[in-house]
């Protein structure tokens, strides 16, 4: 019986060039990509040329990317990462097959992508929204809560009316109860996406708010709701998908908002300093 796609990739890895191994790493880390992404998209996400992706598929015995998708669709569909209880087994199966230091190299590539996005006109629009909205709410869905909390903590130092939206009430009432004329909702989530993300974003847009979504390369749903989508790669050889690119972008967002606001930031910091001195909680 012909081996499944994952097994085939692992068996042929020793025959591949370093760039082809990068494609292998990407597809092993993202087993649904072969079904949902074109060869050009795979090349972009793996930081290689489309020609490298074509050579990769030929080494697996397929004459093209579409041929590979057609051949493995039925097999892969039954093996997509649908349950957390199988994640560790998948991780163990391919971890030892990867190139040494490949996870670090992929992380560097993710950082480069974040830096590239910062130079885009879309990023400039997002910075303006974060700087000038009357109120800003940030929510990190599922395991991304720590990123939203960190963003709110820092953004709240440099501008007023920044709120952490945790969704504990199940309906995100504080956001929808806010009567500010210009509201911004920042949503942070990565694969596998929860159902509440798209519902929350669409409801926010319908209520007249601006919405920014920070997500990984699988967040295609977000573009159907808002033009402000920061989609960054999350691939790595680690057990949990790396959020290094999103983390860096959130840090750069705070920095760029400071640059846009200018003098009001100094005034905000003075108010924060007075509040800190009042309670005397710091050692220095």
Residue pairs with C-beta under 8 A, 6 or more apart in sequence:
2 8
3 11
4 72
4 75
4 76
4 79
5 27
5 31
5 34
5 68
5 72
5 75
5 76
6 28
6 31
6 79
6 90
6 93
6 94
8 60
8 61
9 24
9 27
9 28
9 60
10 28
10 93
10 94
10 97
12 24
12 59
12 60
13 21
13 24
13 97
15 59
16 24
16 56
16 59
17 52
17 55
18 99
19 48
19 49
19 52
20 48
20 52
20 55
20 56
20 59
21 98
21 99
21 102
22 46
22 47
22 48
22 52
22 102
22 105
22 106
23 42
23 43
23 46
23 48
23 52
23 53
23 56
24 56
25 46
25 98
25 99
25 102
25 106
25 235
25 237
26 33
26 42
26 45
26 46
26 106
26 235
27 33
27 34
27 42
28 94
28 97
28 98
29 235
29 236
29 237
29 241
30 45
30 217
30 218
30 235
31 76
31 79
31 80
31 81
31 90
32 76
32 80
32 81
32 218
33 41
33 42
33 45
34 42
34 68
34 69
34 72
34 76
35 69
35 72
35 73
35 76
35 77
35 80
36 218
36 220
37 45
38 65
39 50
39 53
39 54
39 57
39 64
39 65
40 50
40 53
42 53
42 65
43 49
43 50
43 52
43 53
45 217
45 233
45 235
46 53
46 235
47 109
47 112
53 65
54 64
54 65
57 63
57 64
57 65
57 67
57 68
60 68
62 68
62 71
81 87
81 90
81 192
82 192
87 239
88 239
91 239
95 237
98 237
102 237
103 236
103 237
103 238
103 242
106 233
106 235
106 236
106 237
106 242
107 236
107 242
107 244
109 233
110 232
110 233
110 234
110 235
110 236
110 242
110 244
110 245
111 244
111 245
111 248
113 232
113 233
113 245
114 232
114 245
114 246
114 248
114 249
114 252
115 248
117 123
117 230
117 232
117 249
118 249
118 252
118 256
122 227
122 228
123 230
123 256
125 228
126 212
126 228
126 230
126 253
127 253
127 256
127 257
127 260
128 260
129 184
129 210
129 212
129 228
130 136
130 155
130 184
130 186
130 212
130 253
130 257
131 159
131 257
131 260
131 261
132 182
133 180
133 182
133 183
133 184
133 210
134 161
134 180
134 181
134 182
134 183
135 161
135 162
135 163
135 178
135 180
135 182
135 183
135 184
136 155
136 159
136 161
136 162
136 163
136 183
136 184
136 186
137 162
137 163
137 164
137 165
137 174
137 175
137 178
137 183
137 184
137 185
137 186
138 148
138 151
138 152
138 155
138 162
138 163
138 164
138 165
138 185
138 186
138 187
138 188
139 145
139 148
139 164
139 165
139 166
139 167
139 172
139 185
139 186
139 187
139 188
139 200
140 146
140 147
140 148
140 149
140 188
140 189
141 167
141 187
141 188
141 189
141 193
141 194
141 196
141 197
142 189
142 194
143 240
144 188
144 189
144 190
144 243
145 166
147 188
147 214
147 243
147 246
147 247
147 250
148 164
148 165
148 186
148 188
149 164
150 250
151 186
151 188
151 250
151 253
151 254
152 162
152 163
152 164
154 251
154 254
155 162
155 253
155 254
155 257
156 162
157 268
157 269
157 272
158 254
158 257
158 258
158 261
158 265
158 268
158 269
159 257
159 261
159 264
159 265
159 268
160 268
161 180
163 174
163 175
165 172
165 174
165 175
165 185
167 196
167 200
172 200
175 183
175 185
175 204
175 209
176 203
176 207
182 210
183 204
183 207
183 208
183 209
183 210
184 209
184 210
184 211
184 212
185 200
185 201
185 204
185 209
185 210
185 211
185 212
186 211
186 212
186 213
186 214
187 197
187 200
187 201
187 211
187 212
187 213
187 214
188 213
188 214
188 215
188 246
188 250
189 197
189 213
189 214
189 215
189 219
190 215
190 216
190 218
190 219
190 234
190 241
190 243
190 246
191 216
191 218
191 219
191 234
191 241
193 215
193 218
193 219
193 221
197 213
197 221
198 221
198 222
198 225
201 211
201 213
201 222
201 225
201 226
202 225
204 211
205 211
205 225
205 226
210 226
210 228
211 225
211 226
211 228
212 226
212 228
212 229
212 230
213 219
213 222
213 225
213 226
213 228
213 229
213 230
214 230
214 232
214 246
214 249
214 250
215 222
215 229
215 230
215 231
215 232
215 246
216 231
216 232
216 233
216 234
216 241
216 246
217 231
217 232
217 233
217 234
217 235
219 229
219 231
222 229
222 231
223 229
230 246
230 249
232 245
232 246
232 249
233 245
234 241
234 242
234 243
234 245
234 246
235 241
235 242
236 242
236 244
258 265
276 282
